[in-house]
Amino acid sequence: MAVLQPCIPRHVLPSKAYLKVWRRCQSTGIAWRSPTALDEWVEREAKPISLRQLTVFGRSLTEARLISSANYVRTELPTRIAHRLRDMQTLPYVVITNPHMSHVYDLYYKAFDSMRRLPEVKTVEENDKLCSIIQANLQEHLSVIPRLVSGVIECQHLVTPDTMDSLMNTILRSRISRRVIAEQHLALTETFHEPWHFPNAKIAEGSSEFIGEVFLRCNAKEVVDRCAKAVQDLCHHTYGSGVAIPEVKVLGHLEATLTYIPSHLEYIIGELLRNSMQALIERRSHPQDPPPPIEVLICEAPQHVIFRISDRGGGVPAHMVPYLWSFVKGPRKQMRLENLNKVPQLNATLQEIQVPDARAPDRADATNRKDSLGSLSIRPPDLRLGIGLPMSKVYAEYWAGSIQLHNLEGYGVDTFLQISKLGNKNEQLSTRAAMDAL
């Protein structure tokens, strides 16, 4: 394994700081692996998928289809990881010597090196072994988000904030893509091994069922109701039972449905409602006074479902507006770092926020299916990490959606979330060319 000398431009740091970082680089001895194996995989293009493709593939599940899915996962995961490794290798070496960034890099390289060596899957038994490896990698990579955000905040003086935010968006979008592929295959494998399953079993058209992790008829109002209940429980725990909690009124097209992965939508809606509720509660001088309600308007169009979340929580202070969509967080970075250090693992799901004596949102009640990875990580409910909005934007844009915030300082906020409802949009992957252009 080759160890490269750190490439630190002298204009980035003052001379004393430069020498200090140089000595640290020399002492850490981070292994910058030979790029030969990586080059081969970086040359490969990722193969984007859509939710519709995932459902069509899993609608009639046979052994041959399961094995075909296994081999797609076996080659696609190391391809996507290889691109992110190369992105990190284009950063100044001093950035990767940061302990958090180094941790992420080593995790990625370990996963890439193990996955690229796997032989072709030919039997169900070999697929089961592959699933065990995938499950272990998913568990191990739960530390990526908090460590990556911490590293980006600590390294913001070494490169421009825009560069670090672009890196974060690229890595996190790729992370979502790999977890979608991996979790979908795990769910299909679980379905294949169910006692009721038989070869060529088909799901009836129009049935409100899951195919893997994809819910064919996800009801928008039910998602909002589940998220509202979860966030209200969280606020009761955080502020005490004597504090009046805002009501959430749902208006508009209440029967609107979409094909989606519910955990993605629940995370976005949950974070937006949480921001609104906290603003409403903390703005009042008398906590017992009933706050104005939060209004969620659902609009169903031929191609999209649009959510408008409106509150009267006073809006966002002008000095914080430039940092709303940023992981770097500007003047509040130290508080965010301290809170991130208290969360060693993070899966970025609403389900992982554990509120004592309250049930986390569990869609098994309505759909008879739970998240395969819903309980792998636990996040304290009262910690503010500062990643809710930028992470929600990553989730929304991943399936070609969008999120916009209209701020009326002194009054409140209107947030518009647009989600593709048909499942026919390809995942929005970041390419090598995008990072090369930085």
C-alpha positions in Angstrom: 0.0 0.0 0.0 1.4 3.4 -1.0 1.5 6.2 1.4 1.4 9.6 -0.4 3.0 12.7 0.9 0.3 15.2 1.9 -0.4 17.8 -0.7 -1.2 21.0 1.3 -1.0 24.3 -0.6 0.8 26.8 1.5 -1.7 29.5 0.7 -4.4 27.5 2.5 -2.8 27.8 6.0 -0.5 30.2 7.8 3.1 28.9 8.1 2.8 27.7 11.7 -0.5 26.0 11.0 0.9 24.5 7.8 3.8 22.9 9.8 1.5 21.6 12.5 -0.8 19.9 9.9 2.3 18.6 8.0 3.5 16.9 11.2 0.1 15.4 11.9 -0.1 14.0 8.4 3.4 12.5 8.8 2.4 10.9 12.1 -1.0 9.5 11.0 0.4 7.6 8.1 -3.0 7.3 6.4 -2.8 4.6 3.8 -3.7 6.1 0.4 -4.2 2.8 -1.4 -2.8 2.1 -4.8 -5.4 3.4 -7.3 -5.0 0.5 -9.8 -8.1 -1.5 -8.5 -10.1 1.7 -8.1 -9.4 3.0 -11.6 -11.0 -0.1 -13.1 -14.2 0.5 -11.2 -14.3 4.2 -11.6 -14.3 3.7 -15.4 -17.7 1.9 -15.0 -20.9 3.9 -15.1 -23.5 3.6 -12.4 -26.8 2.3 -13.7 -29.6 4.6 -12.5 -32.9 3.0 -11.5 -36.5 4.2 -10.8 -39.0 3.2 -8.3 -41.1 1.8 -11.1 -38.3 -0.5 -12.2 -37.9 -1.7 -8.7 -41.6 -2.6 -8.4 -41.8 -4.2 -11.9 -38.8 -6.3 -11.1 -40.1 -7.5 -7.8 -43.8 -7.9 -8.8 -43.2 -11.5 -10.0 -40.4 -12.8 -7.8 -38.7 -16.0 -8.9 -35.4 -17.6 -8.0 -33.8 -16.5 -11.3 -34.9 -12.9 -10.6 -33.6 -12.9 -7.1 -30.2 -14.1 -8.3 -30.2 -11.5 -11.0 -30.9 -8.9 -8.4 -28.1 -10.2 -6.3 -25.6 -9.9 -9.1 -26.8 -6.4 -9.9 -26.2 -5.4 -6.3 -22.8 -7.2 -6.2 -21.5 -5.1 -9.1 -23.4 -1.9 -8.6 -22.5 -1.2 -5.0 -18.6 -1.3 -5.5 -19.0 0.8 -8.6 -20.9 3.6 -6.7 -18.5 3.4 -3.8 -15.5 3.6 -6.1 -16.8 6.9 -7.5 -17.1 8.4 -4.0 -13.6 7.2 -3.1 -12.2 9.0 -6.1 -14.1 12.1 -5.1 -12.4 12.1 -1.7 -9.0 11.5 -3.3 -9.4 14.7 -5.3 -9.6 16.7 -2.0 -6.5 18.2 -0.5 -4.7 15.4 1.5 -4.9 17.5 4.6 -8.7 17.1 4.6 -8.6 13.3 4.6 -6.1 13.4 7.6 -9.0 14.8 9.6 -10.0 11.9 11.9 -13.7 12.0 10.9 -12.9 12.1 7.2 -10.3 9.4 7.5 -12.9 7.2 9.3 -15.3 7.6 6.4 -12.7 7.0 3.8 -11.5 3.8 5.5 -15.0 2.5 5.8 -15.7 3.1 2.1 -12.4 1.5 1.0 -13.0 -1.5 3.2 -16.5 -2.0 1.8 -15.3 -1.4 -1.8 -12.4 -3.9 -1.4 -14.6 -6.6 0.1 -17.5 -6.2 -2.4 -15.3 -6.1 -5.5 -13.9 -9.5 -4.7 -17.2 -11.3 -4.4 -17.8 -14.1 -6.9 -20.9 -14.3 -9.1 -24.0 -15.4 -7.2 -25.5 -18.6 -8.7 -27.6 -20.1 -5.9 -30.1 -18.9 -3.3 -27.6 -20.0 -0.6 -24.9 -17.8 -2.1 -27.4 -15.0 -2.2 -28.1 -15.5 1.5 -24.3 -15.1 2.2 -24.3 -11.9 0.1 -27.2 -10.5 2.2 -25.3 -11.2 5.4 -22.4 -9.1 4.0 -24.7 -6.3 2.9 -26.4 -6.2 6.2 -23.1 -6.0 8.1 -21.9 -3.2 5.8 -25.2 -1.2 6.4 -24.8 -1.6 10.1 -21.1 -0.5 10.0 -21.8 2.5 7.8 -24.3 4.0 10.3 -21.5 6.1 11.6 -20.9 7.8 8.2 -23.4 10.7 8.5 -22.3 12.1 11.9 -18.6 11.6 11.2 -18.9 13.1 7.7 -20.8 16.2 8.9 -18.3 16.6 11.8 -15.4 16.3 9.4 -16.9 18.8 6.9 -17.4 21.4 9.7 -13.9 20.9 11.1 -12.3 21.2 7.6 -14.3 24.2 6.4 -11.3 26.5 6.7 -9.2 24.2 4.4 -11.5 24.4 1.4 -14.4 26.7 0.4 -17.8 26.0 2.1 -19.4 25.5 -1.3 -16.9 22.7 -2.1 -17.6 21.0 1.2 -21.4 21.3 0.8 -21.1 19.9 -2.8 -19.0 17.0 -1.4 -21.6 16.3 1.3 -24.5 16.4 -1.2 -22.7 14.1 -3.6 -21.7 11.5 -0.9 -25.1 11.6 0.8 -27.0 11.2 -2.4 -24.8 8.3 -3.3 -25.3 6.8 0.2 -29.0 6.9 -0.3 -28.7 5.2 -3.7 -26.6 2.4 -2.2 -29.0 1.9 0.7 -32.0 1.8 -1.6 -30.4 -0.9 -3.7 -29.2 -2.9 -0.7 -32.4 -2.6 1.3 -34.6 -3.4 -1.7 -32.6 -6.6 -2.3 -32.7 -7.6 1.4 -36.5 -7.0 1.4 -36.9 -9.1 -1.8 -34.8 -11.9 -0.2 -37.0 -11.8 2.9 -40.1 -12.0 0.8 -38.7 -15.0 -1.2 -38.1 -16.9 2.1 -41.6 -16.2 3.5 -43.6 -19.4 3.9 -46.5 -18.0 1.9 -44.3 -17.2 -1.1 -44.3 -19.4 -4.1 -42.6 -19.1 -7.5 -44.1 -16.5 -9.9 -46.3 -15.1 -7.1 -47.8 -11.9 -8.3 -49.2 -8.9 -6.5 -52.6 -7.9 -7.8 -52.8 -4.6 -9.7 -54.0 -1.8 -7.4 -53.2 -3.6 -4.2 -51.9 -1.4 -1.4 -48.8 -3.5 -0.7 -45.1 -3.2 -0.5 -42.8 -4.6 -3.2 -39.6 -4.7 -1.2 -39.2 -1.3 0.4 -41.4 0.5 -2.2 -45.0 1.2 -1.2 -47.2 1.2 -4.3 -50.0 3.4 -2.9 -48.6 5.6 -0.2 -51.3 7.9 1.1 -50.0 11.4 1.6 -52.4 12.4 4.4 -51.6 9.2 6.4 -47.8 10.0 6.1 -48.5 13.5 7.4 -50.7 12.2 10.3 -48.0 9.7 11.4 -45.3 12.3 11.3 -47.4 14.8 13.1 -48.1 12.3 15.9 -44.4 11.4 16.2 -43.2 15.0 16.3 -45.9 16.0 18.9 -44.8 13.1 21.1 -41.2 14.3 20.7 -42.2 17.9 21.7 -44.1 16.7 24.7 -40.9 14.8 25.8 -38.6 17.8 25.1 -40.7 20.7 26.5 -42.8 18.9 29.2 -46.4 17.9 29.4 -47.5 21.4 30.5 -46.5 23.1 27.2 -49.3 23.4 24.6 -48.3 21.6 21.4 -49.4 23.0 18.0 -52.2 21.2 16.1 -51.5 20.0 12.6 -54.3 20.7 10.1 -54.2 18.7 6.9 -56.1 20.2 4.0 -56.5 19.7 0.2 -56.4 16.5 -1.7 -56.7 14.1 1.2 -56.9 11.0 -1.0 -53.7 11.7 -2.9 -51.4 8.7 -3.2 -47.9 8.1 -4.7 -45.5 5.3 -5.3 -42.6 5.9 -2.9 -40.3 4.7 -0.2 -42.2 5.8 2.9 -39.2 6.2 5.1 -37.8 8.9 2.8 -41.0 10.9 2.8 -41.4 10.5 6.6 -38.0 11.9 7.2 -38.6 15.0 5.1 -42.1 15.7 6.5 -41.0 14.9 10.0 -38.1 17.3 9.9 -40.2 20.1 8.4 -43.0 19.6 11.0 -40.4 19.5 13.8 -38.9 22.8 12.7 -42.3 24.4 12.7 -43.4 23.1 16.0 -40.2 24.1 17.8 -40.4 27.6 16.3 -44.1 28.0 17.5 -43.4 26.6 21.0 -40.2 28.6 21.6 -41.6 31.9 20.2 -44.4 32.2 22.8 -43.8 34.1 26.0 -46.5 32.0 27.7 -46.0 28.3 26.9 -49.5 27.4 28.1 -51.2 29.6 25.5 -52.5 27.6 22.6 -50.3 28.2 19.6 -51.6 28.8 16.1 -51.9 25.5 14.1 -49.5 24.3 11.4 -51.3 23.9 8.1 -50.3 21.2 5.6 -51.9 21.6 2.2 -51.7 18.6 -0.1 -52.1 19.2 -3.8 -52.2 16.3 -6.3 -51.2 17.0 -9.9 -50.9 14.4 -12.7 -47.2 14.0 -12.2 -46.6 15.2 -8.6 -47.9 15.5 -5.1 -47.1 18.9 -3.5 -47.0 19.6 0.2 -47.2 23.1 1.5 -46.3 23.3 5.2 -47.2 26.7 6.7 -46.5 28.0 10.2 -46.6 31.3 12.1 -43.5 30.6 14.2 -41.8 33.9 13.5 -39.7 32.9 10.5 -35.9 32.4 10.2 -33.6 35.2 11.4 -32.0 36.9 8.4 -28.4 36.1 9.6 -29.2 32.3 9.5 -30.9 32.2 6.0 -27.6 31.7 4.1 -26.9 28.6 6.1 -30.4 26.9 5.9 -29.3 24.4 3.2 -25.7 24.1 4.3 -24.1 21.3 6.3 -21.3 23.7 7.4 -23.7 25.7 9.6 -21.8 29.0 9.9 -21.9 30.6 13.4 -23.6 27.6 15.1 -20.9 25.1 14.1 -19.5 24.5 17.6 -22.9 23.6 19.1 -23.6 21.2 16.1 -20.2 19.5 16.6 -20.9 18.9 20.3 -24.3 17.4 19.5 -23.0 15.3 16.7 -20.4 13.8 19.0 -23.3 12.5 21.1 -24.7 10.5 18.1 -22.2 7.9 17.0 -24.7 6.3 14.5 -27.3 7.9 12.3 -29.5 6.5 9.6 -31.4 9.7 8.9 -34.9 8.2 9.4 -37.8 9.5 11.6 -38.1 6.0 13.1 -34.7 6.2 14.8 -35.8 9.1 17.1 -36.8 7.2 20.2 -39.2 9.0 22.5 -39.7 7.3 25.9 -43.2 5.9 26.5 -44.2 6.8 22.9 -44.3 4.7 19.8 -42.2 5.7 16.9 -44.1 5.9 13.6 -44.7 2.4 12.5 -46.4 1.9 9.2 -46.9 -1.8 9.8 -50.3 -0.9 11.3 -51.6 0.2 7.9 -49.5 -1.8 5.5 -48.3 -4.9 7.3 -44.7 -4.1 6.6 -41.9 -2.5 8.7 -38.6 -1.0 7.6 -35.9 -3.7 7.4 -33.5 -1.3 9.0 -35.8 0.9 11.0 -34.3 0.1 14.5 -30.6 -0.2 13.8 -29.8 3.3 15.2 -31.2 5.4 18.0 -31.1 9.2 18.1 -31.9 11.2 21.3 -35.0 13.3 20.6 -33.8 16.6 22.1 -30.5 16.9 20.1 -30.4 19.5 17.4 -27.9 18.4 14.8 -28.4 21.2 12.2 -28.7 18.7 9.3 -32.5 18.4 9.0 -33.1 20.8 6.1 -30.0 20.0 4.0 -30.6 16.3 4.5 -34.3 16.7 3.6 -33.2 18.5 0.4 -30.9 15.5 -0.5 -33.8 13.1 0.0 -36.3 15.2 -2.0 -34.0 15.7 -4.9 -32.9 12.1 -5.0 -36.1 11.0 -6.8 -36.2 14.2 -8.9 -38.4 16.1 -6.4 -37.7 19.6 -4.9 -38.0 21.5 -1.7 -38.3 25.3 -1.4 -38.6 27.6 1.7 -40.3 31.0 1.7 -39.3 32.9 4.8 -41.3 35.8 6.2 -39.1 37.0 9.1 -41.3 38.1 12.0 -44.3 36.0 10.8 -43.5 32.5 9.7 -42.4 30.1 7.0 -44.0 28.4 4.0 -42.2 25.3 2.8 -43.1 23.6 -0.5 -42.2 20.0 -1.1 -42.8 18.5 -4.5 -42.6 14.7 -4.9 -43.0 12.7 -8.1 -46.0 10.5 -7.6 -45.7 7.9 -10.4 -42.3 6.4 -9.5 -41.1 6.8 -13.1 -38.2 9.3 -12.3 -34.7 7.9 -12.3 -32.6 8.4 -9.2 -30.6 11.6 -9.5 -27.0 10.4 -9.2 -23.9 12.6 -8.9 -21.3 11.7 -11.5 -17.6 11.9 -11.5 -17.7 14.8 -13.9 -19.7 16.8 -11.4 -17.0 16.5 -8.7 -14.1 17.0 -11.2 -15.6 20.4 -12.0 -15.2 21.6 -8.4 
